[in-house]
């Protein structure tokens, strides 16, 4: 079984691509969603509070991920420390998840920062969803209702699209005019045949 990474910068449309792979009966592990769940753990909250203070808690004492994101993306050291807490937990969870899907020709691990976090070697192949920055910014602004300044701040922590494309085994162009399904079907054919 191949372990395939699916990445792309914020707003690239990797979740849409992942949904198509799911329609093709390929299991997809959403690392960013699972990472958010890790912030519900008491041990993770405790470590996070040591980095940020109690300003990240809401009135009920729950972690406010929106406030945490604002703080983290304004401070590279805090962001790096949070990643060191969360990424090992996510990868440990992913390894368990893989064992539950061993009968498939390949599985997909969807994550925004595969290259930035040094996880490239964990995957047999990597698919990058490429999208022009202008289109990504437009998508994020509509989806998340956040300012252009905040979007650009988050983007600065990701490698340039062209660099990720060069480092990947497959590239899916999602520019709003190029059809993505034929691109996905071709990658699916190659991965399913094991000829990748």
C-alpha positions in Angstrom: 0.0 0.0 0.0 1.2 3.5 -0.9 1.1 6.3 1.6 0.3 9.4 -0.4 0.6 13.0 0.9 -1.9 15.6 -0.4 -0.8 19.2 0.1 -1.4 22.7 -1.1 -1.2 26.2 0.3 -4.2 27.7 2.1 -7.1 28.2 -0.3 -5.7 26.0 -3.0 -8.7 23.6 -2.9 -7.0 20.5 -1.5 -10.2 19.7 0.5 -12.1 19.6 -2.8 -9.5 17.3 -4.3 -9.6 15.1 -1.2 -13.4 14.8 -1.6 -13.0 13.5 -5.2 -10.5 10.9 -4.0 -13.1 9.8 -1.4 -15.7 9.4 -4.2 -13.1 7.1 -5.8 -13.3 5.0 -2.6 -9.8 6.1 -1.4 -9.6 6.7 2.4 -8.5 10.3 3.2 -7.0 11.3 6.6 -7.5 15.0 7.2 -4.5 16.1 9.3 -5.7 19.6 9.8 -9.1 18.5 11.1 -7.4 15.9 13.4 -4.9 18.5 14.6 -7.8 20.7 15.8 -9.2 17.7 17.8 -5.9 17.4 19.6 -6.5 20.9 21.1 -9.4 19.3 23.0 -7.0 17.2 25.0 -6.2 18.4 28.5 -2.4 17.7 28.1 -2.3 19.8 24.9 -4.3 22.6 26.4 -2.0 22.7 29.3 1.1 22.9 27.1 -0.6 25.5 24.9 -1.4 27.7 27.9 2.3 27.8 28.9 3.0 29.3 25.5 0.2 31.8 25.1 -1.4 32.4 28.5 -5.1 32.3 29.3 -6.1 34.7 26.6 -6.8 31.8 24.3 -9.6 30.5 26.6 -13.3 31.5 26.1 -15.7 32.4 28.9 -16.4 28.7 29.5 -12.7 27.8 29.8 -12.6 26.1 26.3 -9.8 26.8 23.9 -10.7 29.4 21.3 -8.9 28.2 18.2 -9.6 31.5 16.3 -7.8 33.5 19.0 -5.0 30.9 19.1 -4.5 31.2 15.3 -4.3 35.0 15.5 -1.6 34.7 18.2 0.3 31.9 16.5 0.4 33.5 13.1 1.8 36.7 14.6 4.6 34.9 16.4 6.8 32.4 14.5 8.3 31.0 17.7 4.8 30.2 19.2 3.7 28.7 15.9 6.8 26.5 15.7 6.3 25.4 19.4 2.7 24.5 18.7 3.6 22.5 15.7 6.1 20.5 17.8 3.3 19.7 20.2 0.7 18.8 17.6 2.5 17.1 14.7 3.9 14.1 16.6 0.4 13.4 18.0 -1.2 13.7 14.5 1.4 11.4 12.9 0.9 8.8 15.7 -2.8 8.9 15.1 -2.2 8.6 11.4 -0.1 5.4 11.8 -3.0 3.8 13.7 -5.5 5.0 11.1 -3.3 3.4 8.3 -3.5 0.0 9.9 -7.3 0.2 9.7 -7.2 0.8 5.9 -4.5 -1.7 4.9 -6.7 -3.3 2.2 -6.6 -0.2 -0.1 -4.1 0.3 -2.9 -3.2 3.6 -1.4 -4.4 6.1 1.3 -4.2 9.9 1.4 -2.9 12.1 4.2 -4.2 15.6 3.5 -2.1 18.3 5.2 -1.2 21.9 4.4 2.4 21.8 5.6 3.9 18.5 4.6 7.1 20.1 3.3 7.3 22.9 5.8 7.1 20.4 8.7 9.7 18.1 7.3 7.2 15.2 6.8 8.0 14.5 3.1 9.9 11.3 3.9 6.8 9.8 5.6 5.1 9.5 2.2 5.6 7.2 -0.8 4.3 10.0 -3.1 3.1 13.6 -2.7 0.4 15.4 -4.7 0.4 19.2 -4.6 -2.7 21.2 -5.4 -1.4 24.3 -7.2 -3.4 27.6 -7.3 -2.5 31.2 -8.1 -2.2 33.3 -4.9 -4.8 35.8 -6.0 -7.5 33.1 -6.4 -6.5 31.5 -3.1 -6.8 34.8 -1.2 -10.3 35.3 -2.8 -11.4 31.8 -1.7 -10.2 32.2 1.8 -11.7 35.6 2.3 -15.1 34.2 1.3 -14.8 30.9 3.2 -13.3 32.1 6.5 -14.4 35.8 6.6 -10.9 37.0 7.6 -9.0 40.0 6.4 -6.5 40.0 3.5 -3.8 41.0 6.0 -4.5 37.9 8.1 -4.5 35.7 5.0 -1.1 37.1 3.8 0.3 36.6 7.3 -0.7 32.9 7.2 0.7 32.5 3.7 4.1 33.7 4.7 4.5 30.5 6.8 4.1 28.3 3.7 6.5 27.6 0.9 5.8 29.3 -2.5 3.4 27.3 -4.7 6.0 26.9 -7.4 8.5 25.4 -4.9 6.0 22.9 -3.6 5.1 21.9 -7.2 8.7 21.2 -8.0 9.1 19.1 -4.9 6.0 17.0 -5.5 5.4 13.8 -7.6 2.1 15.0 -9.0 0.6 18.5 -9.4 -3.1 19.2 -9.8 -3.7 22.7 -11.2 -6.8 24.2 -9.6 -7.0 27.7 -11.1 -10.7 27.9 -11.5 -10.7 27.2 -15.2 -8.7 23.9 -15.6 -10.8 20.8 -14.9 -9.5 19.0 -11.8 -11.4 15.7 -12.2 -9.5 14.4 -15.2 -6.2 15.3 -13.4 -7.3 13.4 -10.3 -8.5 10.4 -12.4 -5.1 10.1 -14.1 -3.3 10.2 -10.7 -5.7 7.6 -9.3 -5.1 5.3 -12.3 -1.3 5.5 -11.8 -1.4 5.0 -8.0 -4.0 2.2 -8.2 -1.8 0.3 -10.8 1.2 0.8 -8.5 3.2 2.2 -11.4 3.9 5.5 -9.7 
